[in-house]
């Protein structure tokens, strides 16, 4: 059975794509899935993250660098689909590159993280068009927004929720609040699912809930 591909994509940087991609990989790995995480972003955040651990408690699934594959990335990903159940792709932030569009043509689900910044909303408008174009050829592609780095008490977050819902793609019920635990996990070469402090445990609950919602969208 071929792997299901989850594309984590957004037009601008700084929305936490890499953090979401790595932690979705961790949550599906915890479910017993064979997981591969693909770093398609030229900043190679996930590759550096995976190499940050100095012991045996590092990232428990493979992370590979395909950032140089460009518009041929789908051919490279296809080499791995028979060996994994889930492939999570951290797409580059610019939709002017062909990478995101090509990945979306092969993906089952597109996860679009956005924070409570107006700039994130504006970039989401352009991304919606890209996803809709991909859906013309990939009719099975499902797309969802994920509110990341949230601060629920802020009025802007509530307004952003309503605005995103009007763009035509559903918003996941789970939100990922701003937590120091994610930075700590990256520095340790781990995920919050491997850590034991209170902040990490709360973050792990949110990550698992997010993964459960995305799992429900898969074929």
Secondary structure, 3 states (H helix, E strand, C coil): CCCEEEEECCCCCCCCHHHHHHHHHHHHHHCCCCEEEEECCCCCHHHHHHCCCCCCCCCCCEEEECCCCHHHHHHHHHCCCCCCCEEEEECCCCCCCHHHHHHHHHCCEEEEEECCCHHHHHHHHHHHHHHHHHHHHCCCCEEEEEEEEECCCCHHHHHHHHHHHCCCCEECCCCEECCHHHHHHHHHCCCHHHCCCHHHHHHHHHHHHHHHHHHCCCC
